[in-house]
Amino acid sequence: MADSVSVIDDVRAGRARAEVFPVASRVARMSASKTMAVTALAERLRRAGADVLDLGAGEPDFPTPENVRRAAAAAMDAGHTKYTAAAGTLRLKRAILERYAADYGAAYDTSEVIAGAGAKQVIFNAVATVVEPGDDVLIPKPYWVTFPEAVTFAGGNSVWVETEDEGFRLTARAVERAITPRAKLLVVNSPSNPSGLVVPPEEFERIVSLAVGRGLWVISDECYDRFVYTGAGAYSAAQLPEALRRRVLVAGSLSKTYAMTGWRIGYALGPRAWVEAMACLQSHSTSNPSSVSQEAAVEALTGPQESVARMLDAYRERRDWLVPALNELPGVTCSTPDGAFYAFPCVRGALGGGCLTSEELATYLLEEAHVAVTPGEAFGAPGHLRISYATSLEVLREAVARIGAALADGRRESDCWAV
């Protein structure tokens, strides 16, 4: 009682006491999202009056399609504003399954699908429900920033699958080299964020066959599956033979495909027991995804799909301008992405023989040129930058001009920058 009284007396007297919050170790080991950090810094500069061109965010610059917005308004008017089942409404589950049947000829049961508050939550749930403390999780480099953090939270160990020697394209050979005795899970992301590269269907099946043969489970992150520029078009792990699908969870999202980032709807299809475990976890964390967003998602999935094709055409046009423009910058080399909406140029030649890091370069470009890009360190690939072309050609042209000028200024001002 005496201690509590003294604390109260201190507060009344205005005497501050320094408190050390005991952050749980599983969270203390995690790092904040560097992609979100870039967005936050860009926003601070914008508020200060800077004309910031943001090529850091992984967010479509298109509006949510009108039919989807109308469906959301109608849902609210009809009273669809209450709790739903934790794993999503039956209407939404059926809409997801219909989309996969139409696009990929895939057949799942409603008990094998779950909707969540974005693919990020779905993937987090998937990792948390399969990974035990001490398990190894194979994650190909470069990786999406949340993969290793989800593994850390679950108490697992991230084991990197190195791919740079093969141009960042994932192969079964690279996966085999990385498998450890404690390996339990493999994460595959195709089209890749940040590289935009696509694993060809034949290689994809070889990778999953190898993993399943070694007793691993597989998460296939397919958030950009509809944005593929190659002749083969979109491919999904949902098309794998049933014997392989028994250990594969397909994660998808409406955020990119339908420009619905703020609506927070993602989903997964996979083994019933895995989905049930994820639903159990979700019931105690967020409960159901937004009821209004679910109704809008049904319309997005089952309604007209022309908006997807229009976005893909625009992204292709931007990619075809951006990649050659980046390759004209001194010290920069960039391969052509197969999908998604990111370029991932190597900037080692612009770092002055190592006296700068790509993270320092990204900061320099933001502060001096007011162009926001994401450093490769965020994705386990130092020496690179992720550049989002989910913006207009006008913005891209201005941004590349600013980057070129900033690199030229840096070389003039310091011998360290000489290429």
N, C-alpha and C positions, 0 to 999 in steps of 0.2 A: 504493500500500500504506500509506503514511504517513497519508493521509486516513482510510482505513478503520480503522486502528489508533486514531487520535485519537477517532473516533466511538465505538468500543468502550470506550475509556478513559472517555469522558464518561458513557456509559451505566452503567458499573461504579461510577463515582463519584457517580451520581445527579444529574448535571448535565443538565437537559433542553435539548434543542435545538429551536428553533421550526422546524417544517417547513411549507412552503407547498405544498399539493397542487396540481399543475398540471391543473385541471379542463379537459377538452376543450371547445373553444369551442362545439361544437354542443350540449353539455349545459349549459354555463355560461349560454347564452342562454335556457334553459328556466326556467319557474317551477314551483314545487311546487304540487300540486293544492290549491286553496283549499277545496274541499269536504272533502278529507281533513283539512285543517288545522282546520276547524271541528269535525270529529268528534274530533280529538285533544285540542283545548282543552276540549271538553265532557267528555271522559273524565277529563282531569286534575282538573277541578272536581268530578266525581263521586267520584273517589278521595279528594278532600279533604273529602268529606261533603256536598256540595251535592246537592239534589234537582233535577237537570237534566232538562228535557223536551227531547228531541232531535227537532227538526223540520228538521234539516239533512241527514240521511242519505237517499240515494236507495236505500233498501233495504226490501223488503216486511217487514211485521211478522208475516206468516203463516209457519208452519213449512213446510218442504219436505213435499209430500204423502207420506202413508204408503207408498203403493205404490212411490214412487221410492226411499224409504229402504230398503224391503225389497229392492228390486232391487240396490241397492249392497251390502247385506250378502250377498246370494246370490252376487254377482259375486266378492266377496272369498273366500267359501267355495269357489267354483269355481276359484279361482286366477287370476282376471283382474287380476293385479297386476304385470304385466310391461310392457315397452315395447310401444308399438303403432306403426303407421306415423305419420310426423310429422304428416300432415294429418288424422289420425283414422282410426278403423276403418271398414271397409266397412259394417258394421252401422249405425254412427251416421250415416254419409253417406246411406245408404238411408232411415233414419228421418227425417232432415231433409227429404229429397226427398219422401217420402210425406206429411209434414205440409204442405208447400207445395202439393203436388198437391191435397190434401183442402181446404185453406183458401182457396187462390187459383187453383186450376186451372193451376198453373205446372208446366212440364216442364223439368227440367235433367238433365244426365248426371252420374254420380258423379265424373267428372273436372272438373266445374265447381263442386265444393263442397269446402270446407275447414273443419275444426273447430280451434279454438284455445283458449287459456287465457283465456276471456272475450272479449266483443266488443271490449274495449279493446285487447287484443293483436291481434285480427283487423284492427281499423281502423288501428292503428299499422303493422302489416305492409303493409296496402293502400296507405297513404300513402308508406311508405318504398320500395315497389317501383315507384311510378309518378312520383314527384316528383324532379326533378333540381335541383341547386343553382341558384337564380335563378328557378325557375318560380314563377308566381303561383297560389295556391289560393284560390278564392272560398269564404268561410265566412259564412253568414248570421248576423246578430246578432238575438237573443242566441244564444250558442253553448255547446255542452257544452265543459267546460274542457280536455279533452284534444285537441280538434281543432287549435287553433293550436300547441300544444306538439309534436305529432307533425310538423306542417309545419316548425317550427323545427328539429327534430332532422334532418329530411331535407334541410335547407338551402334550403327554399322560403320564399316570402313570403306571409303571410296577407293577403288583400284582403277587407275587410269588405263584406258585402251588407247595407246599412242597411234596416231594416224597421219601425222604430218609428212612422214616419208612417202606416203601414198596420196599426197595432195589433199589430206583431210577426208578422204573417202573411206568409209568403214568397210572392212572386209572380214571374212571368216578367219583368215590367217591372223589378222591383228587381234581378233577376239581370242583365238586359241592361245596366242602368246601370253595373254593377260590372265587367263584362268588360274585361280589359286585353289588350294585344297578347301578353303573356307568360302569359296564363291557360292552365292545363293541366288543372285539376281543380276540380270543384264538389262540395261536401259538402252534402247535404240531410238534415235530421233531422226526421222526422214519424212519430208525435207528438213534439213538441219537448221536450227537456230543456234549459232550465228552464220554458218558457212553457206547456207542455201543449197548444199549438195544433197543429192538423192541417191539412196542405195538402190541399185537395179533389182528388179524382182527376183531374178535367179540368185543373186548374191544374198539378198535378204533371206530367202529360204535356206540357203546354206548356213548363214549365221544362226538362224533360229534352230535349225536341225542340230548344229553343233552344241548350242547352249542346252537344248532339251536333252540331248544325248548325254550330257554331263550332269544332268539333274538340276539345272538352273531354271528359274522362272524368268519371264521376259515382260518388260513394259515397253510397248511401242507407242511413242509419243508422236501423234499424227495431226498436230494442230494446224499444219499448213498443207494438208493432203490435197486440197482442191486447187492449190496454187503451184502447179508444176508446168514448166515450159517445154520439157522434152517431148519428143514424139510419142513416147510410151504413155504419157499422161499419168494420172493419179494411180497410186497403188496403196493397198492397205494390208496389214497383217491379218485382217479379217478374211482375206482370200487364201490364207494358208490351209494346207490339209488339216482335217479335224484332229489327227494324231498330234500335230504340233500346237494347234490352237488350245489344247487342254492346259497348256502352261503359259499362255500369252494373254496379256491384258492390253487392249487397244484403248488409248486415251485420245479424246478429240475435244474440239471446242467450237463454239459458234462465234467466238470473239473475232477471229481473223476472217473466216469465211463470209460472214454476214455483217462485218463492221459493227459488232455488238460487244465491244470490250467492256463497257460499263454495265452491261446487263448481267454479267457474271453467270454464264451458263456453260458448263463443260460436262463431259460424260465419259463413261468407260463401258466397254463391252468385254466380257471375259468369263472365266470359270465361275460357276454359281457360288461356290464356297468363298472365293476371293471377293466377289461382289457383295455377298452377305456380310462378310467381315467389315468391308468398307462402309456399308450402310449402318452397321452397328456403331462404328467409330463416329460417323457423321451425325448420327442421332444424338450424340452427346457433345458435339462440337458446335456445328452451325444449324443442326436440324435441316430442314429442306431448303433448297435454293429458292429464290424469290418466286412467289406464285405468279405474279404478273409477268416476270421474265420467262417463266416456263410456258405460259400461253403464247407469248410472242415467239418463243423458240419453235413451237409447233408450227406456226405459220411460216417461219423462216425455212424450216426443213421440208414442209409439204407444199408450200406455195411456189410461185414462179422463181426460177433459178437464174434468170438472165443477169441479175446484178453480179453474180459470181463471175460470169464470163466477162462482163465489162471491166471489173476490177482486174482480172487476170490480164486482159489485153493492155490495160494501162500500166500495170507493173512490168509487163514485158517491154513496152516501149521505153519506160524509164530505165530498166536494166540495160537495154541495148544502147542507150546513150551514156549511162553512168560508167559502165565498166571500161570502155575505151578512154573516156575522159580521165579516169583515175590512173590508167596506165600511162598517160602522157605526163603525169606529175613526176618530177625527179625523185628517184629512190623508192617509188611505189610500184608494186606489181599486184595485179588482181585477176583471179580466174573468174570465169563466168558461172554464176550460180544456176542450178537446175530448177530451183523452186524457191518458195517463200518470198520475202521482199527485202533481203539483206545482201550487201556486198561485204566481203571480208578480206580487204586488201592487206598484203604484207607491207609493212612500212619500215622494215629494218634498214633499208638503204637510206632512209631519211632520218635515222636516229644518230648519225655521226659516229658510227663504229661503236655504239653502245654507251655513249656518254649521256644519252637520254633513254628513258623507257617509253613504251607506247602509252603508258598511263600518264606520264609527264607530258607527252606530246598531245594527248587528248585534252589535258588541262590547259595547255598552251593555246590550242585551237579554240577552246571555249572562251578563254579570257581575252585573247588577242584578236581572234577573227570572229568571235561570237558564233561559232559553229559547234553544235553539240554532237559528239560521236561517242561511242562506247569503247574503252580500251580492251584489247584482247585479253589482258590479265583477268578480266571478269569471267572469261570463258575457258581459262586454262591455256591460253595461247598468246603469251606475250610476243610483242613484235608485230601485232596485227591491230586493226581497228574494225569494229562493226559499224557499218553505215547503212541506215535504213533508208530505202527509197519509197517508203509509204508516204510520199509527199509529192508535190507538183514538180513538173520538169523545170518550171521557172525557179523554184526554190533550189532544186538540185544544181542548176547552172550557176546560180549565185553562190551557193555553198562551195562548189568546187573551185570557183574563181577565188573566193576568200581563202580557201585552204592553200591553193597555189601561191597566193601572195604572201601568206603567213610563213610558208616554208621558205620562200625566197628571202623574206626579211630575216628569218632566223639564221639562214646561212650567211647573210651579209654581216650580221651582228656578232656572230661567234664562229671561230674556226672549228669548234666542236661539231657544228652542223654541216660541215662540208661533205658533199656526196662524192 
